[in-house]
Amino acid sequence: MRRCGDVFEICYNGIQLMSNLNHQSEDQLALRSMRRMNFAARRILIGGLGLGFTLRAVLDLAPTDAEVTVCELIPEIVEWNQGPLAHLAGHVLDDPRTRVLIGDVQAHLAAIDTAYDLILMDTDNGPESLVREANTGLYEDCGLGAVARSLGPKGVVAFWSATTSLRFEHRLSAQPWFWLRDDIPLIPGRVDAMHHIYSCSFSAAALGQREAA
């Protein structure tokens, strides 16, 4: 963790993962996904805690009886969100709807036998910019299969990415679901710099698409 005045950022393996300067696309990851679920998602999984902005947006939109599970690999990030970073996203770990699991989200998906209504993945800078090599599996057929098995029949899964990825898009197309990509301006109103959200669902209607004839 690095701090300069009111600016906080987290780096891992020399890669800047996040900063509180701009979390527009993290907010949109939650907002667009919750909207596709008509704000009714109750069993929610978030892969990656970060600075807590995605979790904050989910909690602001989720029902009072929601259960939001956050898988965070790095214990220090959880500790920082309970300490010097807690104010940034409004003390999200104090919300009784939040459950934090310290560990790999891939291992969690492999171990469970129940389905989530909504899964939000923000574990890397995207499939083309991994934090660690072991995360490769999450974006390959085996990892996507585990995600699909952990998603309810009308659920939505969304992957955050700093860049587009044709290889990832081809793998999404090989899964038994519908998908689309939203391109989110880093700064609202500008189109010269984008982040991206890949959203998938077994329900075409959830993504505003039509079933194949």
Order of alpha helices (4+ residues) and beta strands (2+ residues): beta-beta-beta-alpha-beta-alpha-beta-alpha-beta-alpha-beta-alpha-beta-alpha-beta-beta
